């Protein structure tokens, strides 16, 4: 089964750097946060889908936990920046939605969460410390929502 191969990168490894455009067309590089903030890096399949919308709105509702002086939330999908802009406006999402649209899935592949058959990322979450090392990770299949409380616990250990 293809999903079994999508386990994501291992904890304790250096997080692959990337440079992606956000929903406002701004360039965001993971390495820009090094030495400054821990990063909650969340890959999700597609904007406007039920489970994804639920997950991203749950993060919105707990935003001070995930966007503050110590932590930055970055949500990545394979949608275009234009789709992400409309999605963020519709759902009131105030954190960066990054487009891994072109080269299609490049960042998702680097993290081991790109489903080649579906053409999108599975639900992979990586908590990266200020030194750029992956400290916690979970990868769920497309239909399986993640538990926000797990992120909060993992952040608390940094």
C-alpha positions as CSV (number, residue, x, y, z in Angstrom):
1,X,0.0,0.0,0.0
2,X,1.4,3.4,-1.0
3,X,0.5,5.0,2.4
4,X,2.9,2.8,4.3
5,X,5.8,4.2,2.3
6,X,4.8,7.7,3.5
7,X,6.2,7.8,6.9
8,X,7.8,11.2,6.8
9,X,11.3,12.1,7.8
10,X,12.6,10.9,11.2
11,X,12.9,12.8,14.4
12,X,16.4,14.0,15.2
13,X,17.1,14.8,11.6
14,X,17.8,18.3,10.1
15,X,14.5,19.6,8.6
16,X,14.9,20.1,4.8
17,X,14.8,23.8,4.0
18,X,12.3,25.1,1.5
19,X,11.2,28.3,-0.1
20,X,7.5,28.6,-0.8
21,X,5.0,31.4,-1.6
22,X,2.3,32.1,1.0
23,X,-1.4,32.9,0.3
24,X,-0.4,36.6,-0.1
25,X,2.4,35.9,-2.6
26,X,5.2,36.4,0.0
27,X,8.2,34.1,0.0
28,X,8.6,32.1,3.2
29,X,11.8,30.1,3.9
30,X,12.0,27.6,6.7
31,X,15.5,28.7,7.5
32,X,14.3,32.2,8.2
33,X,13.0,30.9,11.5
34,X,16.2,29.2,12.6
35,X,17.5,30.6,15.8
36,X,14.3,32.5,16.3
37,X,11.3,30.2,16.6
38,X,10.2,26.6,16.8
39,X,8.1,25.7,13.7
40,X,4.9,23.6,13.6
41,X,5.0,22.5,9.9
42,X,1.7,21.0,8.8
43,X,1.1,19.4,5.5
44,X,-2.5,18.9,4.4
45,X,-4.0,17.5,1.2
46,X,-6.3,20.3,-0.2
47,X,-8.0,23.5,0.8
48,X,-11.8,23.5,0.9
49,X,-12.1,19.8,1.8
50,X,-13.9,18.8,4.9
51,X,-11.2,17.3,7.1
52,X,-8.6,19.9,6.1
53,X,-11.0,22.8,6.8
54,X,-11.8,21.3,10.2
55,X,-8.1,20.9,11.1
56,X,-7.1,24.3,9.9
57,X,-10.0,26.0,11.6
58,X,-9.2,24.2,14.9
59,X,-5.7,25.6,14.6
60,X,-7.2,29.1,14.0
61,X,-9.3,28.8,17.1
62,X,-6.1,27.9,19.2
63,X,-3.8,30.3,17.3
64,X,-2.0,31.9,20.3
65,X,-0.6,28.4,21.1
66,X,0.8,28.0,17.6
67,X,1.8,31.6,16.6
68,X,3.7,33.5,19.3
69,X,7.1,34.7,20.3
70,X,8.5,31.2,20.3
71,X,6.4,29.3,17.7
72,X,5.4,29.8,14.1
73,X,2.7,27.7,12.4
74,X,3.2,27.0,8.7
75,X,0.5,25.1,6.8
76,X,1.5,23.6,3.4
77,X,-0.7,22.2,0.6
78,X,-0.3,21.6,-3.1
79,X,-2.9,24.2,-4.0
80,X,-2.1,27.4,-5.9
81,X,-1.5,30.6,-3.9
82,X,-4.7,32.0,-5.4
83,X,-6.8,29.1,-4.1
84,X,-5.1,29.5,-0.7
85,X,-5.8,33.2,-0.6
86,X,-9.6,32.6,-1.1
87,X,-9.6,29.7,1.4
88,X,-7.8,31.8,4.1
89,X,-10.2,34.7,3.6
90,X,-13.3,32.5,3.7
91,X,-12.2,30.7,6.8
92,X,-10.5,33.6,8.6
93,X,-7.1,31.9,8.7
94,X,-4.4,34.4,9.9
95,X,-1.4,32.2,9.6
96,X,0.7,31.4,6.5
97,X,-0.8,28.9,4.0
98,X,2.1,27.9,1.8
99,X,1.8,26.7,-1.8
100,X,3.7,23.6,-2.7
101,X,2.1,23.8,-6.2
102,X,5.2,24.3,-8.4
103,X,7.5,22.5,-8.7
104,X,4.5,20.3,-7.7
105,X,5.0,18.7,-4.3
106,X,8.7,19.5,-4.0
107,X,8.6,20.4,-0.3
108,X,6.1,17.6,0.4
109,X,8.4,15.1,-1.2
110,X,11.4,16.4,0.8
111,X,9.4,15.6,4.0
112,X,8.3,12.2,2.7
113,X,4.6,13.0,2.7
114,X,3.7,13.4,-1.0
115,X,1.2,10.8,-2.3
116,X,2.3,10.3,-5.9
117,X,-1.0,8.5,-6.9
118,X,-3.2,11.3,-5.5
119,X,-0.9,14.2,-6.4
120,X,-1.1,15.8,-2.9
121,X,0.4,15.7,0.5
122,X,-0.9,13.4,3.2
123,X,-1.5,14.8,6.7
124,X,2.1,15.1,8.0
125,X,3.0,17.3,10.9
126,X,6.6,18.1,11.9
127,X,7.6,20.1,15.0
128,X,11.0,21.7,14.3
129,X,13.1,23.3,17.0
130,X,15.0,26.6,16.8
131,X,18.1,24.8,15.6
132,X,16.1,23.4,12.6
133,X,16.0,19.8,13.9
134,X,12.8,17.7,13.7
135,X,11.8,17.0,17.3
136,X,8.3,15.4,16.8
137,X,6.3,14.1,13.9
138,X,3.1,12.3,13.0
139,X,1.8,11.2,9.6
140,X,-1.9,10.4,9.1
141,X,-3.6,9.1,6.0
142,X,-5.8,11.4,3.9
143,X,-9.1,10.7,5.8
144,X,-7.6,10.8,9.3
145,X,-7.7,14.1,11.2
146,X,-4.9,14.8,13.6
147,X,-5.2,15.6,17.3
148,X,-4.2,19.1,18.2
149,X,-3.5,18.2,21.8
150,X,-0.6,16.1,20.6
151,X,1.0,19.2,19.0
152,X,0.6,21.2,22.2
153,X,2.2,18.4,24.3
154,X,5.1,18.1,21.8
155,X,5.7,21.9,21.8
156,X,5.7,21.9,25.6
157,X,8.8,19.6,25.6
158,X,10.9,22.1,23.6
